[in-house]
């Protein structure tokens, strides 16, 4: 879908056109769910539903800057971080796993996801946006609503934390 078509769908959806919103969901739901599954684990599906509902309610606030998928990720990430702040202190289920053990190709993704799960929430979100989804630093900063310099600092911390966790994981 090109940006003009997407903007038109958002405009129509903001005017309570359910079919237009459904078209947006068809395009963006699967990537949003993949992002949230890696960011939030078992909570990903719930967060995806909350995100889509929040997006429906806030469609009039989308300014058309960037892409709609990035806007959805921003909503999702804020909801994820808000949930985590309300639950502190809570340990992560995967925190004690040894992700540095050598693995074959099919286990690589699992090892990467386990390593990501050991990162603090902000670092995990930045690592997913930059390293897994291929967003630029500027795009990730906009999605997370943080200054570019802050985003780069978080990315550097995430990278430094991931290196020892992923040593020995087959490429």
OpenMM code with the backbone's topology and positions (N, CA, C; nanometers):
from openmm import Vec3, app, unit

residues = "UNK UNK UNK UNK UNK UNK UNK UNK UNK UNK UNK UNK UNK UNK UNK UNK UNK UNK UNK UNK UNK UNK UNK UNK UNK UNK UNK UNK UNK UNK UNK UNK UNK UNK UNK UNK UNK UNK UNK UNK UNK UNK UNK UNK UNK UNK UNK UNK UNK UNK UNK UNK UNK UNK UNK UNK UNK UNK UNK UNK UNK UNK UNK UNK UNK UNK UNK UNK UNK UNK UNK UNK UNK UNK UNK UNK UNK UNK UNK UNK UNK UNK UNK UNK UNK UNK UNK UNK UNK UNK UNK UNK UNK UNK UNK UNK UNK UNK UNK UNK UNK UNK UNK UNK UNK UNK UNK UNK UNK UNK UNK UNK UNK UNK UNK UNK UNK UNK UNK UNK UNK UNK UNK UNK UNK UNK UNK UNK UNK UNK UNK UNK UNK UNK UNK UNK UNK UNK UNK UNK UNK UNK UNK UNK UNK UNK UNK UNK UNK UNK UNK UNK UNK UNK UNK UNK UNK UNK UNK UNK UNK UNK UNK UNK UNK UNK UNK UNK UNK UNK UNK".split()
positions = [
    Vec3(0.0853, -0.1166, 0.0000),
    Vec3(0.0000, 0.0000, 0.0000),
    Vec3(0.0901, 0.1233, 0.0000),
    Vec3(0.0628, 0.2159, -0.0890),
    Vec3(0.1457, 0.3355, -0.0942),
    Vec3(0.0989, 0.4351, 0.0124),
    Vec3(0.1865, 0.5317, 0.0462),
    Vec3(0.1530, 0.6267, 0.1542),
    Vec3(0.0243, 0.7059, 0.1298),
    Vec3(-0.0035, 0.7391, 0.0057),
    Vec3(-0.1257, 0.8131, -0.0243),
    Vec3(-0.2506, 0.7313, 0.0035),
    Vec3(-0.2477, 0.6037, -0.0360),
    Vec3(-0.3619, 0.5153, -0.0084),
    Vec3(-0.3804, 0.4960, 0.1417),
    Vec3(-0.2681, 0.4784, 0.2105),
    Vec3(-0.2745, 0.4602, 0.3552),
    Vec3(-0.3323, 0.5835, 0.4239),
    Vec3(-0.2864, 0.7003, 0.3838),
    Vec3(-0.3375, 0.8248, 0.4429),
    Vec3(-0.4871, 0.8398, 0.4173),
    Vec3(-0.5316, 0.8012, 0.2995),
    Vec3(-0.6745, 0.8091, 0.2672),
    Vec3(-0.7546, 0.7121, 0.3542),
    Vec3(-0.7023, 0.5907, 0.3737),
    Vec3(-0.7708, 0.4945, 0.4610),
    Vec3(-0.7791, 0.5470, 0.6045),
    Vec3(-0.6711, 0.6073, 0.6524),
    Vec3(-0.6710, 0.6622, 0.7882),
    Vec3(-0.7736, 0.7749, 0.7983),
    Vec3(-0.7779, 0.8613, 0.6978),
    Vec3(-0.8745, 0.9716, 0.6987),
    Vec3(-1.0172, 0.9173, 0.7042),
    Vec3(-1.0448, 0.8166, 0.6216),
    Vec3(-1.1793, 0.7565, 0.6208),
    Vec3(-1.2096, 0.6856, 0.7526),
    Vec3(-1.1108, 0.6121, 0.8045),
    Vec3(-1.1303, 0.5407, 0.9307),
    Vec3(-1.1549, 0.6381, 1.0446),
    Vec3(-1.0860, 0.7524, 1.0429),
    Vec3(-1.1071, 0.8541, 1.1467),
    Vec3(-1.2494, 0.9089, 1.1414),
    Vec3(-1.3133, 0.8959, 1.0256),
    Vec3(-1.4539, 0.9357, 1.0103),
    Vec3(-1.5497, 0.8206, 1.0378),
    Vec3(-1.5035, 0.7218, 1.1133),
    Vec3(-1.5839, 0.6057, 1.1549),
    Vec3(-1.6140, 0.5070, 1.0423),
    Vec3(-1.5288, 0.4997, 0.9413),
    Vec3(-1.5438, 0.4016, 0.8340),
    Vec3(-1.4748, 0.2724, 0.8778),
    Vec3(-1.5547, 0.1753, 0.9254),
    Vec3(-1.5003, 0.0486, 0.9756),
    Vec3(-1.4291, -0.0307, 0.8669),
    Vec3(-1.4784, -0.0238, 0.7444),
    Vec3(-1.4141, -0.0972, 0.6351),
    Vec3(-1.2737, -0.0428, 0.6095),
    Vec3(-1.2566, 0.0871, 0.6190),
    Vec3(-1.1232, 0.1465, 0.6000),
    Vec3(-1.0293, 0.1030, 0.7124),
    Vec3(-1.0801, 0.1021, 0.8362),
    Vec3(-0.9960, 0.0578, 0.9475),
    Vec3(-0.9615, -0.0897, 0.9326),
    Vec3(-1.0570, -0.1704, 0.8886),
    Vec3(-1.0313, -0.3130, 0.8667),
    Vec3(-0.9213, -0.3323, 0.7627),
    Vec3(-0.9202, -0.2500, 0.6590),
    Vec3(-0.8145, -0.2591, 0.5576),
    Vec3(-0.6783, -0.2251, 0.6175),
    Vec3(-0.6739, -0.1253, 0.7039),
    Vec3(-0.5486, -0.0911, 0.7724),
    Vec3(-0.5029, -0.2053, 0.8624),
    Vec3(-0.5961, -0.2646, 0.9340),
    Vec3(-0.5627, -0.3762, 1.0228),
    Vec3(-0.5083, -0.4934, 0.9422),
    Vec3(-0.5697, -0.5244, 0.8268),
    Vec3(-0.5212, -0.6356, 0.7437),
    Vec3(-0.3754, -0.6162, 0.7046),
    Vec3(-0.3363, -0.4951, 0.6779),
    Vec3(-0.1989, -0.4670, 0.6361),
    Vec3(-0.1020, -0.4689, 0.7540),
    Vec3(-0.1432, -0.4148, 0.8672),
    Vec3(-0.0492, -0.3894, 0.9775),
    Vec3(-0.0577, -0.4861, 1.0955),
    Vec3(-0.1617, -0.5670, 1.1030),
    Vec3(-0.1785, -0.6509, 1.2217),
    Vec3(-0.0688, -0.7564, 1.2368),
    Vec3(-0.0365, -0.8288, 1.1323),
    Vec3(0.0640, -0.9364, 1.1443),
    Vec3(0.2013, -0.8818, 1.1842),
    Vec3(0.2517, -0.7755, 1.1183),
    Vec3(0.3811, -0.7216, 1.1640),
    Vec3(0.3759, -0.6680, 1.3070),
    Vec3(0.2648, -0.6071, 1.3466),
    Vec3(0.2495, -0.5567, 1.4828),
    Vec3(0.2541, -0.6730, 1.5818),
    Vec3(0.1839, -0.7807, 1.5518),
    Vec3(0.1829, -0.8968, 1.6419),
    Vec3(0.3216, -0.9609, 1.6524),
    Vec3(0.3938, -0.9679, 1.5416),
    Vec3(0.5309, -1.0229, 1.5462),
    Vec3(0.6200, -0.9370, 1.6354),
    Vec3(0.6115, -0.8067, 1.6185),
    Vec3(0.6894, -0.7146, 1.7018),
    Vec3(0.6552, -0.7343, 1.8488),
    Vec3(0.5276, -0.7377, 1.8814),
    Vec3(0.4859, -0.7496, 2.0203),
    Vec3(0.5174, -0.8867, 2.0792),
    Vec3(0.5125, -0.9911, 1.9988),
    Vec3(0.5478, -1.1248, 2.0495),
    Vec3(0.6930, -1.1263, 2.0941),
    Vec3(0.7789, -1.0601, 2.0170),
    Vec3(0.9202, -1.0560, 2.0534),
    Vec3(0.9464, -0.9575, 2.1663),
    Vec3(0.8694, -0.8533, 2.1739),
    Vec3(0.8877, -0.7533, 2.2784),
    Vec3(0.8282, -0.7999, 2.4110),
    Vec3(0.7069, -0.8540, 2.4075),
    Vec3(0.6316, -0.8795, 2.5301),
    Vec3(0.6016, -1.0265, 2.5564),
    Vec3(0.6446, -1.1164, 2.4688),
    Vec3(0.6199, -1.2587, 2.4915),
    Vec3(0.4719, -1.2910, 2.4917),
    Vec3(0.4287, -1.3614, 2.5969),
    Vec3(0.2900, -1.4071, 2.6055),
    Vec3(0.1889, -1.2930, 2.6110),
    Vec3(0.2317, -1.1767, 2.6489),
    Vec3(0.1411, -1.0618, 2.6564),
    Vec3(0.1194, -0.9962, 2.5203),
    Vec3(0.1928, -1.0410, 2.4194),
    Vec3(0.1887, -0.9764, 2.2890),
    Vec3(0.0511, -0.9684, 2.2266),
    Vec3(-0.0247, -1.0774, 2.2320),
    Vec3(-0.1579, -1.0757, 2.1714),
    Vec3(-0.2509, -0.9770, 2.2407),
    Vec3(-0.2466, -0.9756, 2.3732),
    Vec3(-0.3298, -0.8793, 2.4466),
    Vec3(-0.2910, -0.7364, 2.4119),
    Vec3(-0.1602, -0.7125, 2.4070),
    Vec3(-0.1124, -0.5778, 2.3729),
    Vec3(-0.1503, -0.5393, 2.2305),
    Vec3(-0.1490, -0.6346, 2.1393),
    Vec3(-0.1887, -0.6048, 2.0012),
    Vec3(-0.3344, -0.5604, 1.9966),
    Vec3(-0.4193, -0.6313, 2.0685),
    Vec3(-0.5610, -0.5930, 2.0722),
    Vec3(-0.5787, -0.4548, 2.1340),
    Vec3(-0.5099, -0.4309, 2.2452),
    Vec3(-0.5178, -0.2994, 2.3101),
    Vec3(-0.4683, -0.1900, 2.2165),
    Vec3(-0.3608, -0.2188, 2.1452),
    Vec3(-0.3018, -0.1204, 2.0535),
    Vec3(-0.3988, -0.0859, 1.9415),
    Vec3(-0.4597, -0.1877, 1.8815),
    Vec3(-0.5523, -0.1618, 1.7706),
    Vec3(-0.6751, -0.0860, 1.8191),
    Vec3(-0.7231, -0.1192, 1.9369),
    Vec3(-0.8367, -0.0454, 1.9937),
    Vec3(-0.7978, 0.0998, 2.0221),
    Vec3(-0.6798, 0.1194, 2.0817),
    Vec3(-0.6330, 0.2559, 2.1090),
    Vec3(-0.6133, 0.3334, 1.9794),
    Vec3(-0.5622, 0.2656, 1.8763),
    Vec3(-0.5426, 0.3322, 1.7466),
    Vec3(-0.6766, 0.3752, 1.6880),
    Vec3(-0.7767, 0.2884, 1.6954),
    Vec3(-0.9104, 0.3223, 1.6445),
    Vec3(-0.9630, 0.4477, 1.7128),
    Vec3(-0.9440, 0.4537, 1.8455),
    Vec3(-0.9939, 0.5682, 1.9213),
    Vec3(-0.9155, 0.6957, 1.8939),
    Vec3(-0.7900, 0.6819, 1.8536),
    Vec3(-0.7032, 0.7989, 1.8374),
    Vec3(-0.6690, 0.8296, 1.6923),
    Vec3(-0.7425, 0.7732, 1.5988),
    Vec3(-0.7088, 0.7926, 1.4573),
    Vec3(-0.6981, 0.9395, 1.4171),
    Vec3(-0.7786, 1.0231, 1.4767),
    Vec3(-0.7743, 1.1651, 1.4446),
    Vec3(-0.6438, 1.2317, 1.4866),
    Vec3(-0.5655, 1.1658, 1.5711),
    Vec3(-0.4394, 1.2224, 1.6180),
    Vec3(-0.3207, 1.1883, 1.5282),
    Vec3(-0.3378, 1.0914, 1.4368),
    Vec3(-0.2267, 1.0561, 1.3480),
    Vec3(-0.2052, 1.1699, 1.2495),
    Vec3(-0.0839, 1.2224, 1.2486),
    Vec3(-0.0541, 1.3409, 1.1671),
    Vec3(-0.0020, 1.3058, 1.0282),
    Vec3(0.0134, 1.1791, 0.9982),
    Vec3(0.0617, 1.1406, 0.8665),
    Vec3(0.2124, 1.1471, 0.8534),
    Vec3(0.2815, 1.1718, 0.9629),
    Vec3(0.4281, 1.1734, 0.9606),
    Vec3(0.4766, 1.0303, 0.9787),
    Vec3(0.5749, 0.9890, 0.9017),
    Vec3(0.6206, 0.8514, 0.9090),
    Vec3(0.5157, 0.7610, 0.8474),
    Vec3(0.5108, 0.6371, 0.8939),
    Vec3(0.4086, 0.5477, 0.8406),
    Vec3(0.3160, 0.5016, 0.9521),
    Vec3(0.2026, 0.4511, 0.9125),
    Vec3(0.1006, 0.4098, 1.0075),
    Vec3(0.1501, 0.2947, 1.0949),
    Vec3(0.2276, 0.2025, 1.0371),
    Vec3(0.2829, 0.0920, 1.1139),
    Vec3(0.3742, 0.1407, 1.2253),
    Vec3(0.4530, 0.2423, 1.1987),
    Vec3(0.5381, 0.3007, 1.3019),
    Vec3(0.4564, 0.3646, 1.4125),
    Vec3(0.3471, 0.4293, 1.3744),
    Vec3(0.2578, 0.4900, 1.4735),
    Vec3(0.1977, 0.3823, 1.5631),
    Vec3(0.1576, 0.2699, 1.5029),
    Vec3(0.1041, 0.1589, 1.5818),
    Vec3(0.2098, 0.1037, 1.6779),
    Vec3(0.3342, 0.0897, 1.6300),
    Vec3(0.4414, 0.0410, 1.7178),
    Vec3(0.4667, 0.1373, 1.8336),
    Vec3(0.4535, 0.2659, 1.8072),
    Vec3(0.4708, 0.3643, 1.9152),
    Vec3(0.3638, 0.3453, 2.0214),
    Vec3(0.2398, 0.3280, 1.9802),
    Vec3(0.1313, 0.3032, 2.0754),
    Vec3(0.1586, 0.1745, 2.1522),
    Vec3(0.1954, 0.0698, 2.0794),
    Vec3(0.2196, -0.0611, 2.1407),
    Vec3(0.3344, -0.0552, 2.2409),
    Vec3(0.4418, 0.0125, 2.2045),
    Vec3(0.5581, 0.0197, 2.2929),
    Vec3(0.5243, 0.0974, 2.4194),
    Vec3(0.4522, 0.2070, 2.4055),
    Vec3(0.4112, 0.2836, 2.5245),
    Vec3(0.3236, 0.1992, 2.6159),
    Vec3(0.2311, 0.1248, 2.5598),
    Vec3(0.1444, 0.0389, 2.6412),
    Vec3(0.2264, -0.0696, 2.7107),
    Vec3(0.3217, -0.1279, 2.6386),
    Vec3(0.4089, -0.2305, 2.6970),
    Vec3(0.4880, -0.1728, 2.8144),
    Vec3(0.5514, -0.0586, 2.7923),
    Vec3(0.6315, 0.0023, 2.8987),
    Vec3(0.5450, 0.0437, 3.0176),
    Vec3(0.4251, 0.0940, 2.9903),
    Vec3(0.3331, 0.1294, 3.0997),
    Vec3(0.2961, 0.0067, 3.1819),
    Vec3(0.2682, -0.1044, 3.1162),
    Vec3(0.2363, -0.2289, 3.1873),
    Vec3(0.3529, -0.2708, 3.2763),
    Vec3(0.4728, -0.2634, 3.2226),
    Vec3(0.5911, -0.3057, 3.2987),
    Vec3(0.6140, -0.2159, 3.4192),
    Vec3(0.5947, -0.0874, 3.4015),
    Vec3(0.6136, 0.0053, 3.5139),
    Vec3(0.5144, -0.0245, 3.6253),
    Vec3(0.3928, -0.0595, 3.5897),
    Vec3(0.2908, -0.0894, 3.6911),
    Vec3(0.3217, -0.2188, 3.7649),
    Vec3(0.3954, -0.3098, 3.7049),
    Vec3(0.4198, -0.4414, 3.7639),
    Vec3(0.5527, -0.4541, 3.8362),
    Vec3(0.6372, -0.3565, 3.8329),
    Vec3(0.7688, -0.3704, 3.8951),
    Vec3(0.7573, -0.4020, 4.0418),
    Vec3(0.8462, -0.4727, 4.1067),
    Vec3(0.9508, -0.5510, 4.0427),
    Vec3(0.8976, -0.6889, 4.0043),
    Vec3(0.9228, -0.7278, 3.8824),
    Vec3(0.8834, -0.8594, 3.8345),
    Vec3(0.9984, -0.9157, 3.7543),
    Vec3(1.0353, -1.0380, 3.7801),
    Vec3(1.1453, -1.0987, 3.7063),
    Vec3(1.0928, -1.1571, 3.5773),
    Vec3(1.1805, -1.1651, 3.4797),
    Vec3(1.1433, -1.2239, 3.3526),
    Vec3(1.1668, -1.3738, 3.3578),
    Vec3(1.0760, -1.4500, 3.3008),
    Vec3(1.0835, -1.5954, 3.3061),
    Vec3(1.2094, -1.6485, 3.2393),
    Vec3(1.2603, -1.5801, 3.1407),
    Vec3(1.3760, -1.6303, 3.0666),
    Vec3(1.5083, -1.5781, 3.1204),
    Vec3(1.5076, -1.5005, 3.2255),
    Vec3(1.6281, -1.4329, 3.2710),
    Vec3(1.7405, -1.5285, 3.3083),
    Vec3(1.7098, -1.6490, 3.3542),
    Vec3(1.8148, -1.7398, 3.3981),
    Vec3(1.8640, -1.8355, 3.2913),
    Vec3(1.8118, -1.8300, 3.1722),
    Vec3(1.8508, -1.9250, 3.0695),
    Vec3(1.9864, -1.8915, 3.0098),
    Vec3(2.0608, -1.9949, 2.9734),
    Vec3(2.1911, -1.9764, 2.9115),
    Vec3(2.1722, -1.9651, 2.7609),
    Vec3(2.1781, -1.8437, 2.7097),
    Vec3(2.1582, -1.8241, 2.5663),
    Vec3(2.2893, -1.8258, 2.4908),
    Vec3(2.4017, -1.8358, 2.5590),
    Vec3(2.5305, -1.8333, 2.4915),
    Vec3(2.5755, -1.9715, 2.4470),
    Vec3(2.5004, -2.0756, 2.4809),
    Vec3(2.5383, -2.2094, 2.4379),
    Vec3(2.5298, -2.2196, 2.2863),
    Vec3(2.6253, -2.2924, 2.2231),
    Vec3(2.6213, -2.3072, 2.0775),
    Vec3(2.4889, -2.3686, 2.0323),
    Vec3(2.4433, -2.3271, 1.9150),
    Vec3(2.3171, -2.3808, 1.8653),
    Vec3(2.3227, -2.3914, 1.7147),
    Vec3(2.2311, -2.4698, 1.6582),
    Vec3(2.2247, -2.4801, 1.5135),
    Vec3(2.1298, -2.3739, 1.4596),
    Vec3(2.1124, -2.3699, 1.3286),
    Vec3(2.0335, -2.2649, 1.2652),
    Vec3(1.8916, -2.2530, 1.3159),
    Vec3(1.8243, -2.3651, 1.3393),
    Vec3(1.6841, -2.3566, 1.3825),
    Vec3(1.6715, -2.3072, 1.5258),
    Vec3(1.7767, -2.3221, 1.6051),
    Vec3(1.7736, -2.2741, 1.7428),
    Vec3(1.8210, -2.1292, 1.7556),
    Vec3(1.8744, -2.0750, 1.6483),
    Vec3(1.9297, -1.9391, 1.6524),
    Vec3(1.8241, -1.8368, 1.6917),
    Vec3(1.7079, -1.8448, 1.6301),
    Vec3(1.5999, -1.7494, 1.6584),
    Vec3(1.5591, -1.7562, 1.8051),
    Vec3(1.5519, -1.8791, 1.8582),
    Vec3(1.5154, -1.8958, 1.9995),
    Vec3(1.6211, -1.8307, 2.0880),
    Vec3(1.7477, -1.8519, 2.0557),
    Vec3(1.8559, -1.7930, 2.1349),
    Vec3(1.8515, -1.6408, 2.1291),
    Vec3(1.8228, -1.5866, 2.0127),
    Vec3(1.8139, -1.4407, 1.9982),
    Vec3(1.6962, -1.3871, 2.0799),
    Vec3(1.5822, -1.4541, 2.0712),
    Vec3(1.4659, -1.4097, 2.1483),
    Vec3(1.4927, -1.4180, 2.2984),
    Vec3(1.5629, -1.5215, 2.3418),
    Vec3(1.5964, -1.5329, 2.4841),
    Vec3(1.6912, -1.4212, 2.5266),
    Vec3(1.7873, -1.3906, 2.4402),
    Vec3(1.8801, -1.2816, 2.4720),
    Vec3(1.8044, -1.1494, 2.4804),
    Vec3(1.7148, -1.1252, 2.3862),
    Vec3(1.6346, -1.0026, 2.3891),
    Vec3(1.5498, -0.9956, 2.5156),
    Vec3(1.4966, -1.1086, 2.5586),
    Vec3(1.4117, -1.1111, 2.6781),
    Vec3(1.4891, -1.0720, 2.8032),
    Vec3(1.6205, -1.0859, 2.8000),
    Vec3(1.7016, -1.0507, 2.9167),
    Vec3(1.7336, -0.9019, 2.9235),
    Vec3(1.7062, -0.8298, 2.8172),
    Vec3(1.7316, -0.6859, 2.8165),
    Vec3(1.6219, -0.6130, 2.8931),
    Vec3(1.6564, -0.4980, 2.9532),
    Vec3(1.5506, -0.4128, 3.0096),
    Vec3(1.4543, -0.3706, 2.8984),
    Vec3(1.3331, -0.3358, 2.9343),
    Vec3(1.2267, -0.3118, 2.8364),
    Vec3(1.2631, -0.2096, 2.7286),
    Vec3(1.3174, -0.0952, 2.7686),
    Vec3(1.3504, 0.0084, 2.6686),
    Vec3(1.4562, -0.0400, 2.5719),
    Vec3(1.5600, -0.1070, 2.6244),
    Vec3(1.6658, -0.1580, 2.5380),
    Vec3(1.6108, -0.2647, 2.4431),
    Vec3(1.5196, -0.3474, 2.4940),
    Vec3(1.4591, -0.4511, 2.4092),
    Vec3(1.3797, -0.3873, 2.2958),
    Vec3(1.3006, -0.2869, 2.3279),
    Vec3(1.2205, -0.2205, 2.2246),
    Vec3(1.3109, -0.1587, 2.1183),
    Vec3(1.4172, -0.0918, 2.1609),
    Vec3(1.5090, -0.0296, 2.0653),
    Vec3(1.5785, -0.1363, 1.9809),
    Vec3(1.6252, -0.2434, 2.0446),
    Vec3(1.6931, -0.3506, 1.9702),
    Vec3(1.6000, -0.4123, 1.8666),
    Vec3(1.4761, -0.4358, 1.9031),
    Vec3(1.3815, -0.4922, 1.8069),
    Vec3(1.3573, -0.3981, 1.6895),
    Vec3(1.3359, -0.2704, 1.7200),
    Vec3(1.3092, -0.1753, 1.6125),
    Vec3(1.4287, -0.1613, 1.5183),
    Vec3(1.5494, -0.1528, 1.5754),
    Vec3(1.6680, -0.1315, 1.4927),
    Vec3(1.7192, -0.2590, 1.4276),
    Vec3(1.7414, -0.3609, 1.5090),
    Vec3(1.8117, -0.4789, 1.4616),
    Vec3(1.7186, -0.5824, 1.3978),
    Vec3(1.5987, -0.5979, 1.4500),
    Vec3(1.5080, -0.6995, 1.3971),
    Vec3(1.4179, -0.6454, 1.2865),
    Vec3(1.3707, -0.5212, 1.3019),
    Vec3(1.2760, -0.4675, 1.2045),
    Vec3(1.3406, -0.3739, 1.1035),
    Vec3(1.4654, -0.3365, 1.1267),
    Vec3(1.5380, -0.2573, 1.0285),
    Vec3(1.5022, -0.1104, 1.0218),
    Vec3(1.4415, -0.0557, 1.1264),
    Vec3(1.4128, 0.0872, 1.1275),
    Vec3(1.5430, 0.1649, 1.1436),
    Vec3(1.5471, 0.2840, 1.0892),
    Vec3(1.6624, 0.3714, 1.1092),
    Vec3(1.6573, 0.4265, 1.2516),
    Vec3(1.7694, 0.4836, 1.2954),
    Vec3(1.7727, 0.5454, 1.4274),
    Vec3(1.6674, 0.6566, 1.4380),
    Vec3(1.6546, 0.7350, 1.3334),
    Vec3(1.5560, 0.8443, 1.3343),
    Vec3(1.4142, 0.7912, 1.3435),
    Vec3(1.3842, 0.6859, 1.2668),
    Vec3(1.2502, 0.6272, 1.2719),
    Vec3(1.2207, 0.5705, 1.4112),
    Vec3(1.3177, 0.4975, 1.4668),
    Vec3(1.2981, 0.4383, 1.5996),
    Vec3(1.2793, 0.5466, 1.7049),
    Vec3(1.3561, 0.6551, 1.6939),
    Vec3(1.3411, 0.7659, 1.7891),
    Vec3(1.2010, 0.8254, 1.7793),
    Vec3(1.1499, 0.8388, 1.6583),
    Vec3(1.0149, 0.8925, 1.6406),
    Vec3(0.9104, 0.7954, 1.6957),
    Vec3(0.9270, 0.6667, 1.6703),
    Vec3(0.8316, 0.5669, 1.7193),
    Vec3(0.8263, 0.5682, 1.8712),
    Vec3(0.9425, 0.5777, 1.9337),
    Vec3(0.9486, 0.5735, 2.0795),
    Vec3(0.9362, 0.7111, 2.1446),
    Vec3(0.9279, 0.8147, 2.0632),
    Vec3(0.9133, 0.9524, 2.1117),
    Vec3(1.0259, 0.9906, 2.2073),
    Vec3(1.1491, 0.9612, 2.1651),
    Vec3(1.2675, 1.0002, 2.2430),
    Vec3(1.3611, 1.0773, 2.1500),
    Vec3(1.4451, 1.1640, 2.2054),
    Vec3(1.5427, 1.2339, 2.1217),
    Vec3(1.6375, 1.1340, 2.0547),
    Vec3(1.6875, 1.1709, 1.9385),
    Vec3(1.7758, 1.0829, 1.8625),
    Vec3(1.8986, 1.0424, 1.9439),
    Vec3(1.9593, 1.1357, 2.0151),
    Vec3(2.0767, 1.1043, 2.0969),
    Vec3(2.0450, 1.0028, 2.2054),
    Vec3(1.9291, 1.0155, 2.2659),
    Vec3(1.8863, 0.9196, 2.3689),
    Vec3(1.8687, 0.7819, 2.3074),
    Vec3(1.8046, 0.7776, 2.1904),
    Vec3(1.7848, 0.6506, 2.1220),
    Vec3(1.9189, 0.5844, 2.0925),
    Vec3(2.0149, 0.6621, 2.0453),
    Vec3(2.1464, 0.6056, 2.0137),
    Vec3(2.2159, 0.5530, 2.1393),
    Vec3(2.2000, 0.6206, 2.2509),
    Vec3(2.2583, 0.5727, 2.3772),
    Vec3(2.1942, 0.4413, 2.4198),
    Vec3(2.0623, 0.4333, 2.4084),
    Vec3(1.9918, 0.3100, 2.4439),
    Vec3(2.0355, 0.1969, 2.3512),
    Vec3(2.0487, 0.2271, 2.2223),
    Vec3(2.0914, 0.1254, 2.1251),
    Vec3(2.2315, 0.0736, 2.1572),
    Vec3(2.3197, 0.1637, 2.1965),
    Vec3(2.4558, 0.1217, 2.2312),
    Vec3(2.4544, 0.0305, 2.3535),
    Vec3(2.3735, 0.0639, 2.4535),
    Vec3(2.3621, -0.0223, 2.5721),
    Vec3(2.3048, -0.1587, 2.5350),
    Vec3(2.2039, -0.1588, 2.4491),
    Vec3(2.1427, -0.2850, 2.4065),
    Vec3(2.2441, -0.3711, 2.3326),
    Vec3(2.3176, -0.3097, 2.2418),
    Vec3(2.4181, -0.3833, 2.1647),
    Vec3(2.5239, -0.4428, 2.2570),
    Vec3(2.5735, -0.3626, 2.3508),
    Vec3(2.6751, -0.4115, 2.4445),
    Vec3(2.6215, -0.5250, 2.5312),
    Vec3(2.4966, -0.5183, 2.5694),
    Vec3(2.4376, -0.6246, 2.6508),
    Vec3(2.4136, -0.7513, 2.5696),
    Vec3(2.3794, -0.7358, 2.4419),
    Vec3(2.3502, -0.8522, 2.3585),
    Vec3(2.4752, -0.9295, 2.3182),
    Vec3(2.5869, -0.8615, 2.3012),
    Vec3(2.7081, -0.9302, 2.2530),
    Vec3(2.7462, -1.0486, 2.3394),
    Vec3(2.7613, -1.0339, 2.4711),
    Vec3(2.7984, -1.1522, 2.5489),
    Vec3(2.6879, -1.2578, 2.5531),
    Vec3(2.5633, -1.2154, 2.5440),
    Vec3(2.4519, -1.3108, 2.5462),
    Vec3(2.4469, -1.3963, 2.4200),
    Vec3(2.4960, -1.3404, 2.3110),
    Vec3(2.4866, -1.4100, 2.1826),
    Vec3(2.6192, -1.4719, 2.1379),
    Vec3(2.7229, -1.4590, 2.2154),
    Vec3(2.8501, -1.5222, 2.1788),
    Vec3(2.8289, -1.6719, 2.1678),
    Vec3(2.8768, -1.7289, 2.0588),
    Vec3(2.8639, -1.8716, 2.0373),
    Vec3(2.7374, -1.9118, 1.9635),
    Vec3(2.6473, -1.8163, 1.9401),
    Vec3(2.5266, -1.8484, 1.8633),
    Vec3(2.5652, -1.8499, 1.7176),
    Vec3(2.5351, -1.9603, 1.6501),
    Vec3(2.5742, -1.9759, 1.5092),
    Vec3(2.5094, -1.8688, 1.4230),
    Vec3(2.5842, -1.8156, 1.3254),
    Vec3(2.5264, -1.7127, 1.2368),
    Vec3(2.4224, -1.7682, 1.1437),
] * unit.nanometer
topology = app.Topology()
chain = topology.addChain("A")
for resn in residues:
    res = topology.addResidue(resn, chain)
    for name in ("N", "CA", "C"):
        topology.addAtom(name, app.Element.getBySymbol(name[0]), res)
